[in-house]
Amino acid sequence: MALVPPGRAAFYLPASEGVSRPPPTRLGCEARFASRHIGPFVAPSSAARPSRAPSPPAHRLRLHNAVIGFYLVAFGVALVLSLVLTYGVRERAKRARLFDSADARKVHTGEIPRVGGVAIFLAVVATLGLIATVAGAVDFGTQGNGLRVVLAGGAAAFGVGLWDDLRSLRARWKLVAEIAIAVAVFAAGVRVNSLSLPFVGVLSFPPAVSLLFTVVWLVGITNAFNLIDGLDGLAGGAALFALSTMFVVGSINGHLNTALVTIAIAGATLGFLVYNFNPASIFLGDSGSLFLGFMLAGLGLLSSQKSQTIVAVAIPVVSLGLPVLDTALAIARRFLRGQPIFSPDRGHIHHRLLSLGHSPRQVALLLYGACALLALGGMVLVNNSEYVAVVLVLFGLAAGFAIQRLRFAEFEELARIVRKGVRQRGVIGKSVRIREATQQIGALDDLREVFHLLERTFGEDDFHRAEVRLRPSFLDGTDLALDRRFDDDVSVWTWSRNGAAHAAWWEIKLPLLDAAGGRIGSMVLWQDGMASETSLSHIHTIARALRPAVEYKLLALWHAAQPAAPVAELLPPSSGPANRRGRESVLEIDRADQRAPAMAAPAREGTHQPSRAAIG
């Protein structure tokens, strides 16, 4: 008996006693054979084989058992080899002092060997070599040379990771090497040529677009496993669940050699997890994470290469959901922060869960549960393509819920900006009113009218109170070199919506400057900043447009009155009691009162205090 999967060959069944059988016929799905599915393998149809009596059910059962036997042997051999090799690699790494140094970003604190990927790689290679030797008809060229190409690419990715573990490779050069491997895989024929989308149909890609999609998929998934390898057992566990989905897909679809390679990697990964689960005594290192990531990306690509349905693409995406989501969030977070995409941080999903008070073991088990659900979702899609939309929607909802619960600061800020953007119509209206008032002030030659216009403008806005304050040195018309601590601003105009004042109001003070840049006073605004996210959204318009117009009018008109005219004549009159209209104006103020802190304090606190003299 020999195992060769579809595309090249399959089982040669030995003749059983008492049963007349024709010469062995290759079971496959090549173009010259019309095929039909029987269980988890492909058998030739009657049009492709000699005329004879139907095979007894026992032969089919024997074929099933042979397939399962090969899978069990591959898994068991890889598991045992990984257990032995991981122990040996760990002890050798300790003697060579190949440790993963601890720092503020990492979870562990001691010296842990970092080259565990060597054990996984050697266990997989030895298992596949052993099976190929024992069962000489096993052909690792399923789907043309696709599986050979993916295995070669995985070996190259392992080599890049091992070099980084031993010599330390800069992130940019590691990325360049990964891209080069992905391009080589594309050139060898493993690529994304088309994609089927709901309500759109099949999209056939030109070579350049096909190359882009292939490189992004291979490099993205490879780095995704590298990024989540920050917690004991996390990357290995996520890979194990994803491999289980890939194995089921390969078995049901008749990709027997792909399934065989997948189950061998799964066995090697499980054996490594015995040493890697919390508390870990050895880490995957870049050699292990890049190897597992590339193999999963390549095997997922092979499983979807022969099908143009969206299910073929959705299965690997869903089964690799955790690393895909974590990588997408990391890229988005760093982009929003203006941080280099490849710079390390403590913002990954497992870091956020740790910051919420969970232990490393609890976080690993919690994420294992998420990976198990994603793997189950991928398996559901194998023979139930009508559920693809449901699974993808559930995946999206779960991802959104997780992002909200993990409270990423970057996404909370983005959500605030989005909510604020939805209300931009009101913000535009406020800014337009401010600009119109600025233009109107430019045409006024009387400070009374300027202050009346400010009152109307702020009354139409969400502000509760506003003041214009001037320095005593400016009021005197002198340029004394006074200590600024004794040159407090004095309120010369105050408007209040209802005469009330609250300590919770936000106070915004905008400086008023002269032509030389010296301070002549300030314009102070009070508003309940917590009332709405757009409450102060137009403050920049006030600062850049309205404030300079008020500055110019104060400089031009304050000292332009006749010297004999009292200051009160320059201020807007009040038609009623100050406490009824909520307005007040400062008249001629005694110089001693101008410098008294008790006079300035109520104005800064936003209380409605009458001045020493008011117009009425």
Stockholm file with secondary structure:
# STOCKHOLM 1.0

chainA/1-616         MALVPPGRAAFYLPASEGVSRPPPTRLGCEARFASRHIGPFVAPSSAARPSRAPSPPAHRLRLHNAVIGFYLVAFGVALVLSLVLTYGVRERAKRARLFDSADARKVHTGEIPRVGGVAIFLAVVATLGLIATVAGAVDFGTQGNGLRVVLAGGAAAFGVGLWDDLRSLRARWKLVAEIAIAVAVFAAGVRVNSLSLPFVGVLSFPPAVSLLFTVVWLVGITNAFNLIDGLDGLAGGAALFALSTMFVVGSINGHLNTALVTIAIAGATLGFLVYNFNPASIFLGDSGSLFLGFMLAGLGLLSSQKSQTIVAVAIPVVSLGLPVLDTALAIARRFLRGQPIFSPDRGHIHHRLLSLGHSPRQVALLLYGACALLALGGMVLVNNSEYVAVVLVLFGLAAGFAIQRLRFAEFEELARIVRKGVRQRGVIGKSVRIREATQQIGALDDLREVFHLLERTFGEDDFHRAEVRLRPSFLDGTDLALDRRFDDDVSVWTWSRNGAAHAAWWEIKLPLLDAAGGRIGSMVLWQDGMASETSLSHIHTIARALRPAVEYKLLALWHAAQPAAPVAELLPPSSGPANRRGRESVLEIDRADQRAPAMAAPAREGTHQPSRAAIG
#=GR chainA/1-616 SS CCCCCTTTCCCCCCCCTTCCCCSCCCCCCCTTSCEEEETTEEEECGGGSCSCCCCCHHHHHHHHHHHHHHHHHHHHHHHHHHHHHHHHHHHHHHHHTCEECCCTTSSCCSCEECCTHHHHHHHHHHHHHHHHHHSTTCCSCCTTTHHHHHHHHHHHHHHHHHHHHHHCCCHHHHHHHHHHHHHHHHHTTCCCCEEEETTTEEEECCHHHHHHHHHHHHHHHHHHHHHHTTSTTHHHHHHHHHHHHHHHHHHHTTCHHHHHHHHHHHHHHHHHHHHHSSSCSSCCHHHHHHHHHHHHHHHHHHHHHTCCSHHHHHHHHHHTHHHHHHHHHHHHHHHHHTCCTTSCCSCSHHHHHHHTTCCHHHHHHHHHHHHHHHHHHHHHTTSCGGGHHHHHHHHHHHHHHHHHHHTCHHHHHHHHHHHHHHTHHHHHHHHHHHHHHHHHHHTCCCHHHHHHHHHHHHHTTTCSEEEEEECHHHHHTCCCCCCGGGCCCEEEEEEESSSCCCTTSEEEEEEEECTTSCEEEEEEEEECTTSCTTTTTTHHHIIIIIHHHHHHHHHHHTTTSCTTSCGGGGSCCCSSCHHHHTEEECCSCCHHHHTCHHHHHHHHHTCCCCCSSCCC
#=GC SS_cons         CCCCCTTTCCCCCCCCTTCCCCSCCCCCCCTTSCEEEETTEEEECGGGSCSCCCCCHHHHHHHHHHHHHHHHHHHHHHHHHHHHHHHHHHHHHHHHTCEECCCTTSSCCSCEECCTHHHHHHHHHHHHHHHHHHSTTCCSCCTTTHHHHHHHHHHHHHHHHHHHHHHCCCHHHHHHHHHHHHHHHHHTTCCCCEEEETTTEEEECCHHHHHHHHHHHHHHHHHHHHHHTTSTTHHHHHHHHHHHHHHHHHHHTTCHHHHHHHHHHHHHHHHHHHHHSSSCSSCCHHHHHHHHHHHHHHHHHHHHHTCCSHHHHHHHHHHTHHHHHHHHHHHHHHHHHTCCTTSCCSCSHHHHHHHTTCCHHHHHHHHHHHHHHHHHHHHHTTSCGGGHHHHHHHHHHHHHHHHHHHTCHHHHHHHHHHHHHHTHHHHHHHHHHHHHHHHHHHTCCCHHHHHHHHHHHHHTTTCSEEEEEECHHHHHTCCCCCCGGGCCCEEEEEEESSSCCCTTSEEEEEEEECTTSCEEEEEEEEECTTSCTTTTTTHHHIIIIIHHHHHHHHHHHTTTSCTTSCGGGGSCCCSSCHHHHTEEECCSCCHHHHTCHHHHHHHHHTCCCCCSSCCC
//
